[in-house]
Amino acid sequence: MTMTYNPDVHHRQSIRLRSYDYRLSGAYFITVCIFQREPILAEIVDGAARLTPLGEVVREEWLRSGQIRQEIELDEYVVMPNHLHGIVFIRDNVGAHGMRPGGMHPDCTPDYADSENRAHGRAPLHRSPKSLGALIAGFKSACTKRTNEMRATPGLPIWQRNYHERIIRNDEELHALRDYIYNNPARWENDSEHPARNMDAAGNAPH
């Protein structure tokens, strides 16, 4: 399910003021992947994602995560069969230490690996522990709890460890990534997360 972007309907003034500084405030394209890339969240039918009950849980918890965190604003997102893409804004420099700017967090396909930072000698951005990492951790935990309750599978992993992020540096990148998210279901057959593209020679999914 996509959250269709319409500039006349989606009021972005709070995050798109002239004073908004992508370098300091933080705008991110996020990918979170299902464990072993199992397509349990949705089925793609006629270019649209039809969510399963588990996919509905993921959608609900993603939106709820944005509602309960004052420092977070969610933008376009899509729940795909085995992953979620979303755009996240972190308001007002709330962040902190120790994480590199963008790139790959282990166990997700690096569709948007960001080598641009190193090539241009950019310094790492700083985020607070309660911002992006906490958002993803809380979201994944809530989804896992509800999913395992629904399926009576206590302790079963739902997500791949960690997540992938890319820093969004300007309006052009923001618009391009919104378009990518909106069109993602229609391009599912060619998606790098499609199970058929992640099988080994014996037909086994990666662990």
N, C-alpha and C positions, 0 to 999 in steps of 0.2 A: 504494500500500500504506500502510495506516495502522498506527500503533502504538497499539492500543486501550487507552484509559485505564481502569484499574480500581484504585480506591484501596486495595483489599485486597491487590492484587498488586504494584502499583508503590509501592515504599517511598520516600517523599519526605522522610523525616525530616531528611535532611542539608540540605535546602533550604527546609524549612518549619517551622523552629524558631520559637519565639516571638520570638527575638532577630533573626530574618531581617528585614532592612530593604531593601525593594525599591528605595528611593531611592538607597541607597548601594551595594548589592551588584550590582544590575543583572539584570533579567529582561526578555527581549525576544521579540517575535513577529517572525519573519524570513520574507521572501518572496524567493526567487531564481528568476529567469525564464530560460527557454531563448531563445536568439537567434532573433529574429523570431517568437517564440511558436509555433514548430513543435511539434506534438504528438507528440514522438518518445519520450517516457518511459513512457507507459502508455496503455491503452485502458480506458474506463469501460464496464463490462458489469454490468448489473443493479445499478447503484449502487455498484459496487466497482471499485477501480483494479487492473487486471492489468498488471503491469510488463513492459515490453520488456526485452531484454538491456541496453539503455542505461539503462533505469530501474533495473535491478538494480545497475548500476555506481553510479548516484547514491545509491541506498539504502545500499550498502556503504560508500561513501566518507563519507556523512553520519555513519553510526554510528562509523566509524573515526576521524573528526575529533574526536568526543567522547572517544574512548578515549585518544588520544595527547596531549590537552591537559588538564593537571591543573586549570587554572583554569576549565574549561568543564564544565557538566553539561547534557546534552540531555534534553528532555522529549518531549511529544507531537510527532509529525511526520507528514506525508503527502507522498508523491511523486505528483503529478498529471501529466496528459499533457504539459504544457509549463511546469510550475513546481513548486517545492517550498515548502511551509510548514513551519516548525519553531519550537518554543519553546526558547529558550536561556537558561540561567542562567550568569552570570559570578560566581564566588565571591569573597567577601572583598575587595571594593573593589579588584580588580586593575587598575584601569584608568585611563584617561588623558586625552588632551588633544584639543581642537580639533574635535570632532564634535558637531553639535547633537543634542538628545535626541529621537530618533525622527524620523518624517517620511519624506520621499522621498529616496532615493539614485537618481540618474538612471536612466531606462530601464526602470522597472518600474511597473505600474499602481498608483496610490496608493489601494488599497482602504481603508487604515487611516491616511491622512494625519493626523498628530497636531498639530492646531492648539491643543489643550488647554493645552499648555505656555505658549504665548504669552498665551492668554486669562487664565491664572491667574498670570502673571508668574513662572513657575518658572525657576530658573537652570539652565544646561546641566549635565548629568551629565558626569563625567570617566571615561574608560576608558583602559586602557593600550594601546599599539600592538600588544601581543601578544594582545589579547583578541578582541573581536567582528570587527573588520576582518580580522585575521589568520586567524581561523577561516574566514571566508567565502572569502578569497583562496586559502588552502590547499586548501579543499574544492573550489572551482571548478577550480583548477589540476590537482588529481589526477583529477577527473572528465574534464576536457578531454584530458589525456594518455592515459588509458585508452580513452576513446571514440574518439579519433583513431587509436590503435593498432588497435582492433577494426575500424574502417571503412577503414583505410588512407587517411586524409584528414589528413595532417600540416598543422598550422597552421590548420585550419578552426575558426572560433569556435563554441563550444557555447552559451555563456551571454550574455545581455544584460549590458552593463557594470553593475557595482555591484549594489545590492540595496536592498530596502525594509525598514525596521525600524519597529516600534512598541514603545515602552516599556510594560511591564506593571507597574502600580503597586500592585495589591492582589490578594487571593485571588479576589475576584469577577471581575476581568478575566481572571485565569488560568483559572478554570473556564469562562468564556464562550469563550475562545479555544481551549481544549481541545475543547469541544463543536463549535466551528466547524471545526476541523481534522478531527475524527472524521467529521463529516457532509459534508465538502467533496466527496467523490466523488459522493454522492447528489444533490448540487446542481450538478453540473458544467454542465448545460445553461444555467444562469443565472449561471455564474461569469463575472466580468468578464475573466478571462484566456482564456475560450473563444474559439477562432479565429474563430468566426462572429460574435462580438461585436466583433472587432477588424479587420474588413474595411472598406476604403473603398468608395465607390460603384462602383468598377470591379471589386470583388472581390479586391483585393490586400491582403495582410497588411502592417502597418506595418514600416518598416525601422528 
